[in-house]
Structure formats: structure tokens, C-alpha cells
Amino acid sequence: MSLRYPVLLTLNAIALGGFVAHRLARAADVEVEPTLTYMLLVGLVAARLTYVLRWHDQYSGLPLSILNIRDGGWEPAAGVVAAALFGLLRAHRQAGLRKPVLAAAFTTGTVLLLGGIATFLVTSSAARLPPLTLSSLEGRSVSLADFAGKPTVVNLWATWCPPCRREMPALQRAQAANPDVNIVFVNQGEDARTIAAFLDRQGLALRNVLVDPQNSVGAALGHSGLPTTLFFDANGRLADTRIGELSQATFTQRLASLRAVSPPKR
């Protein structure tokens, strides 16, 4: 499985920060590796806990979901700040560590910031809701373009995909709680009978379930990995993309951002 962009960006940011810190530490003849390891752990914990506290209402009903870090719920800025403060505390008695610690935090934070800006610029000029016609489970023809006019979330999924199955209950609750948003489930590569049987077994009552046996929507939007969830504003412009599992908290966060950038249809 290919690494998703946010994961790849984070790994590269951390690796580059560590590389710069090691170079400076070698020049100062100090050992920086233990400090960098602890900084990484502190940063990850702080980034996760800050996110959970920010969206505590979403996690409070499902406390075990706090441990599901696959949902993408992180506050990178909080993690970088916490890691830097911890590193400086460790370096308080060893002046030679201060420069490597600051360099690691600054480099990692800068790469994450630039990567986030690049993602925003690419997304803001990216795809629109594709004018494809699919079939509903009942056999009706449904055009995706008809969903424009309200914020629209398109979830690409399949019954054989474990993270797709795990996120379905959260998406079902979101669909029921947000009637002002179109939440559309576009199954990739399976037939209506298979999909209906799966939904029945799982006790899922979803609206806007569409059948895409040829993976045409994924191909049109350039996504083959599952699950992929795409957030379109009211004018049908792509505003955000999540490749991977969503929790109730991370979906709510992205929905709030979508509403903030979703102007009425002109």
C-alpha cells in the first residue's frame, strides 16, 4: 500500500529535522539521539491529546476511539511546540544541545507548514464534482452533478475494505445529524446485490448509496485507494480530501471546515 501524502510529509519533516540536528550535534560534539527520540514521543502525544481536547464532544461518547490514531486526528503545531519545549528543557544543562534541538523543531515545523500550504494550493485549483451518472441501489439513475447546490461529501468505499467498514457507523450518524449536507456513498467495483447484502448484515441505513462497478468516480477524481472521502463546496469545487479512515471527530472537523468555505451556489 502506498504511503498517504500526510504520512509521507510528516515522516519526511521528522527525518529532515533529525538530519539537521545530527549535523549540528556532531559539530558541537554532543549526543542528540536520545533527546530527539523523546521529543518525537512527546510531540506525538501532545498533537493527539490537543486534537482530542479540541473535539472532546465527539470522542466523549466513544472514548476508545481516542486510541484509534488511524483517523488522522492530530494538531501538528501543538506537537512541534511541545517537542521544542521538551527538548529545550532537556538541553537546559547542556548548552551544546540547544542549537540542534531548536533546529530540529524549526525544520520539522517549516516542512509541515510548507507542505500544508502546497496541499491547500493544489486542492483549491483541483477537481469539481464530476458530471457522472450512476445507479442507486434501487436502480434509479443519479447524476453526481445534481448534488451541487449544497456542500457534498463523496465517500469512495467497498464492502471488502476494513477501514471502510470501521468508519461506516460514524458516517451514518453524520448523515443523520447533518441534513444540510449531501453525504454520498459511492461503492467502487461491486454490484448492487453485494452492497445491499452488506448494509443489511451490518444494520446500516444509509441514504445516497450509489453503485460504481467500473470505478469511474475514483478514476475521474484520481483516487484508487479506499476509503477516500472528498469534500465539495456548494458550487461543486473540491475543498478537502481525506485518504484513509475517518472517525466521528475527524469527519466533524472537516465538515466544519467545509461549511466555512462553502458559499451558496451562484
Stockholm file with secondary structure:
# STOCKHOLM 1.0

chainA/1-266         MSLRYPVLLTLNAIALGGFVAHRLARAADVEVEPTLTYMLLVGLVAARLTYVLRWHDQYSGLPLSILNIRDGGWEPAAGVVAAALFGLLRAHRQAGLRKPVLAAAFTTGTVLLLGGIATFLVTSSAARLPPLTLSSLEGRSVSLADFAGKPTVVNLWATWCPPCRREMPALQRAQAANPDVNIVFVNQGEDARTIAAFLDRQGLALRNVLVDPQNSVGAALGHSGLPTTLFFDANGRLADTRIGELSQATFTQRLASLRAVSPPKR
#=GR chainA/1-266 SS CCCCHHHHHHHHHHHHHHHHHHHHHHHHTCCCHHHHHHHHHHHHHHHHHHHHHHTHHHHHTSGGGGGCGGGCCCCHHHHHHHHHHHHHHHGGGCGGGHHHHHHHHHHHHHHHHHHHHHHHHHHHTSCBCCCCEEEETTSCEEEGGGGTTSCEEEEEECTTCHHHHHHHHHHHHHHHHCTTSEEEEEEESCCHHHHHHHHHHHTCCCSSEEEETTCHHHHHHTCCSSSEEEEECTTSBEEEEEESCCCHHHHHHHHHHHHHTCCCCC
#=GC SS_cons         CCCCHHHHHHHHHHHHHHHHHHHHHHHHTCCCHHHHHHHHHHHHHHHHHHHHHHTHHHHHTSGGGGGCGGGCCCCHHHHHHHHHHHHHHHGGGCGGGHHHHHHHHHHHHHHHHHHHHHHHHHHHTSCBCCCCEEEETTSCEEEGGGGTTSCEEEEEECTTCHHHHHHHHHHHHHHHHCTTSEEEEEEESCCHHHHHHHHHHHTCCCSSEEEETTCHHHHHHTCCSSSEEEEECTTSBEEEEEESCCCHHHHHHHHHHHHHTCCCCC
//
